Amino acid sequence: MKKNFKRRDFVKLAGLGLGAAVLPLPAYSYNVPIEQGVIPMDTLVNKKLADVALNTAKKAGATYADIRIGRYNNQYVFTREEKVQNLVNTESYGAGIRVIVNGTWGFAATNEVTAEGIARAAKQAAKIAKANSKYQDTPVQLAPVKAYGEQSWKTPIQKSAFDVPVSEKVDLLLAANAAAMDNGASFIRSNLFFVNEQKYFASTDGNYIDQDVHRIWPVFSVTGTDKKSGKFKTRQSLGAPMGMGYEYIIPNKKGEVAGPNGITLYKTNYNMIADAKAAAQQVKQMLNEKTPSVKPGKYDLVLEPNHLGLTIHESVGHPLELDRVLGYEANYAGTSFATLDKWQTKKFEYGNKKVNLFADKTQVGSLGAVGYDDEGVKCKKWDLVRDGILVNYQAIRDQVKMIDQNESHGCCYGDSWSTVQFQRMPNVSLEPGKEKYSVEDMIKDVEKGIYIVGRGSFSIDQQRYNFQFGGTLFFEIKNGKITNMLNDVAYQSNTQEFWNSCEKICDESDYRLFGTFFDGKGQPSQVSAVSHGSSTTRFNGVNVINTARKI
């Protein structure tokens, strides 16, 4: 351990079961020394191994084959108040091979990354495809993909988080914890999550693609208690997970956004210590007996991006996944109300004319940003809802024929070399307003409303239609001004009604990203990382309920 670990005397590390037990780590992960950095993969070696897989698969009868060789690194740091609870540093290394034989998919994976191991896995994938073909009614049809040859892509980072000493990361978390405790917090948990995916993809289409993906997520939860009443309130961090390097959590005023009522929001840099301090102060305000509980009724809602991202995720991202629309997928998030018959009319009003929702795997800084998906398709941006009308879905190579399209959208992903890739949600975002319009302008235009900051609890039905969302901070708006903080706020609506109530969207200067590392889907389950962007947006006449529970 570093000397500053001992100096702080936060003393004993908990066993690896704490914290790590609930993390969705890649299959076949193994612990590595906590200070071990990322070991780069050799592109030349990978190309030779890829050719072994592709040639072996073709000899076994495959009309198509691809291979993903991957090294996945995950580092997580957990703290609470003055103590380190856990340090997790894992690596997973192997290859997954997918083939089509007799018009049917077959898949096999191996952690023996040698010519012999790769060849065995390719033969096994072909055998599985042949066995499956006995039950296949309709042959797999793949949309064509351009042969790009040898390509590479890397997340544009300034500093790899895996090159930063763990002691420096611990110091940051403990400083944030101290800032919260010094300002009245009763408890704080803080974590840092770092992910690096090195992925080498090759296919019989003639593609050899090397990618190096980095993601970072600083997060905390501050809790305050009132010993007299027994009440407690919690405020989550306002930072977002990002597709960036360690530079994201090095404080930089240029990355901050001044929100109303003295709130500091974050765009391209996150000051975790300052946010923890503010969280403790705001929790005390929530507990103040003078802070009112919301009166149920209809309000105009001003939703900032960190909050609206979760609503976009649940009411737009999931229901426009084509496999859910078709009823092929229902795990975690159900199917979808946005069925093909609605899309085919070219008139279905998902929202009003102000609403433009798009998918984009190329957004710089987003969690879903890559150059190519896990089928070797070059990533792009495409519309899902244009001028309020449902115009498209999210689909991959073996799906787009079902919606009369000839080009994959490039949103196929497998969360490990050991898992088969399938359709996953890309970054799904709300287009900002075209006219100059600030949050302050928006609030001035509201007579009776609530400004909601940060994500909270949510509930949505299995068709992704009827929902309820909470948040982190709530401020009442009266006659164009924020008057006071509110407690116990949640709003209810349905997807179509909600997006048709969209009244105004701030301009691009307010555009920010929200996201998650852990979007679950499939059986066996997989997780993926995805971001959702928006500017602050107003929705008029939304039903607000009071969530306080009287015992």
Order of alpha helices (4+ residues) and beta strands (2+ residues): alpha-beta-alpha-beta-beta-beta-alpha-beta-alpha-beta-beta-beta-beta-beta-alpha-beta-alpha-alpha-alpha-beta-beta-beta-beta-beta-beta-alpha-beta-beta-beta-beta-beta-beta-alpha-beta-beta-beta-beta
